[in-house]
Amino acid sequence: MFTETIFGPIHSRRLGTSLGVNLSPTDGKVCSFDCLYCEAGFNAQGAGTSGLPAASRVAELLENRLSAMAAAGERLDVITFSGNGEPTVHPDFPEIIGDTLRLRDKYFPDVKVSVLTNSTMLGSPRVVEALRRVDNCILKLDSAIDSSIRKLDRPVNPAFTAEKVIGQLADFGPQGIIQTMICRGDGFDNTTEAEVNALIEAYRRIAPRLIMLYSIDRPTPDTSLRRVDAETLRSIADRITAATGIPVQTA
């Protein structure tokens, strides 16, 4: 669990030196997925007592950290929204994105703003508009098969489907980056022929500017999940690029 609203900087495997923004409680989890691999644990732990941070408080804390880093001459590559849940479910997410872009431009104008989202709020025009403003809109698609999404990601909304979210992801086109967790576990394996073929068809339809394939790097709440080795990840990535022409980054 992240115990701060602004955390880091940390080294991200995919993004570089990253200052994190956690829009979930600092002592609990609020998420529209309940993924088997979530490093913040299962939703059953509850939302805690601290509540969602107010937009004004996020801006204050972020400005304090950015001004201190700039004064110290520290390096920063990216400001990343992640944390103990799904950032886009925060009711003031669009306002917070606006504040973040303003502060980025003031203190670190060359730094990118990234949002890691599970794609469950793409039915909200306000959320989509805010996501289109950031430099790196990193959208989750762990499988293109409904039954697999339900096993691995366990969406809270029973109406969430692969077909629906793939259509919403396609609206972003080359403005979006698709992030896919590749792993194996009891009753789940998205390295199979059927899974990879379904993902390839989805990626073709979405046509993002980049695909990020990654595997487990930390302990997971479901202990049956297993990391996929780098050679297998690279093999899947090469197959995807050959079939779609889209670059694939592995980690």
C-alpha positions, -999 to 999 in steps of 0.1 A, spaced: 0 0 0 11 36 -7 8 56 25 11 90 9 -8 110 -17 24 120 -34 51 94 -33 86 88 -47 103 96 -69 107 59 -77 123 41 -107 96 27 -130 105 -2 -153 86 14 -181 86 52 -174 119 61 -158 122 84 -127 86 88 -116 68 109 -90 37 91 -80 2 105 -74 -22 83 -54 -58 95 -56 -70 66 -34 -70 66 4 -36 63 20 -49 35 43 -72 15 21 -81 6 -15 -108 20 -39 -108 3 -72 -133 -8 -100 -112 -40 -105 -101 -65 -79 -71 -80 -98 -55 -112 -86 -20 -95 -91 -26 -61 -75 3 -51 -53 -21 -31 -31 -40 -62 -22 -76 -73 -26 -106 -48 -23 -118 -69 7 -94 -50 29 -117 -20 26 -114 17 18 -98 26 51 -107 58 70 -86 86 54 -110 90 24 -101 103 -11 -78 133 -10 -94 166 -19 -83 181 -52 -70 212 -34 -49 190 -11 -35 170 -41 -24 203 -57 -8 216 -25 12 184 -19 23 181 -55 34 217 -57 54 213 -24 72 183 -38 78 197 -73 91 230 -60 115 213 -36 128 190 -63 133 218 -87 152 239 -61 174 209 -53 181 203 -90 167 167 -89 160 147 -120 124 138 -129 111 120 -161 74 117 -153 45 124 -130 25 92 -128 -10 86 -115 -12 52 -99 -15 41 -62 -40 21 -41 -67 18 -67 -81 33 -99 -73 71 -102 -101 79 -126 -129 70 -101 -119 101 -81 -149 125 -86 -125 154 -92 -101 136 -115 -105 161 -144 -97 190 -121 -67 173 -106 -53 166 -141 -57 203 -149 -38 213 -117 -11 187 -124 -5 200 -159 -3 236 -146 22 227 -119 42 205 -143 45 235 -167 56 257 -139 83 235 -123 93 208 -148 80 217 -183 98 189 -200 84 162 -177 56 139 -190 23 133 -172 12 97 -173 -20 80 -161 -22 43 -154 -59 34 -158 -78 1 -158 -101 15 -185 -133 10 -165 -143 47 -166 -140 52 -204 -178 56 -205 -175 90 -188 -169 119 -212 -153 139 -184 -128 112 -177 -120 107 -214 -115 144 -220 -91 145 -190 -72 114 -202 -67 130 -237 -49 159 -221 -20 139 -206 12 129 -224 9 91 -217 -26 77 -214 -17 41 -204 -49 20 -207 -52 -16 -194 -63 -46 -215 -52 -78 -199 -72 -101 -221 -96 -98 -251 -116 -127 -237 -144 -120 -212 -139 -151 -191 -102 -143 -187 -109 -107 -177 -133 -120 -151 -108 -144 -137 -77 -121 -136 -91 -86 -133 -124 -93 -115 -143 -62 -126 -167 -48 -99 -193 -38 -126 -209 -70 -140 -217 -51 -172 -180 -47 -180 -171 -67 -211 -140 -71 -233 -160 -61 -265 -172 -29 -249 -139 -18 -235 -120 -26 -268 -144 -3 -286 -137 24 -261 -100 19 -263 -102 21 -301 -115 57 -298 -81 67 -284 -63 51 -314 -26 63 -316 -31 87 -286 -33 57 -263 -8 32 -249 -21 -3 -241 -7 -21 -211 -12 -59 -207 -2 -80 -178 10 -114 -190 10 -142 -163 0 -177 -155 -19 -191 -125 -45 -217 -114 -72 -215 -141 -55 -186 -159 -29 -183 -186 -29 -155 -212 2 -169 -230 -19 -195 -248 -26 -194 -286 -62 -184 -281 -53 -156 -258 -25 -141 -279 -46 -144 -311 -75 -125 -293 -51 -98 -281 -36 -94 -316 -71 -88 -331 -79 -64 -303 -46 -45 -308 -53 -42 -345 -87 -27 -338 -74 -3 -312 -42 7 -331 -24 23 -301 10 40 -305 26 15 -282 19 -18 -264 34 -25 -230 37 -61 -220 48 -68 -185 47 -96 -159 46 -100 -122 75 -82 -103 63 -82 -67 43 -106 -44 7 -110 -54 -24 -115 -32 -32 -146 -52 -2 -168 -46 -10 -191 -75 1 -165 -101 35 -170 -117 57 -146 -136 63 -151 -173 100 -151 -182 116 -124 -203 122 -147 -233 85 -157 -234 74 -120 -231 98 -110 -260 85 -139 -281 49 -128 -277 59 -92 -283 77 -100 -315 46 -120 -327 24 -90 -319 46 -65 -338 49 -88 -368 11 -92 -369 1 -56 -362 31 -33 -370 27 -18 -335 59 -15 -313 58 -35 -281 78 -27 -250 84 -56 -225 93 -54 -188 
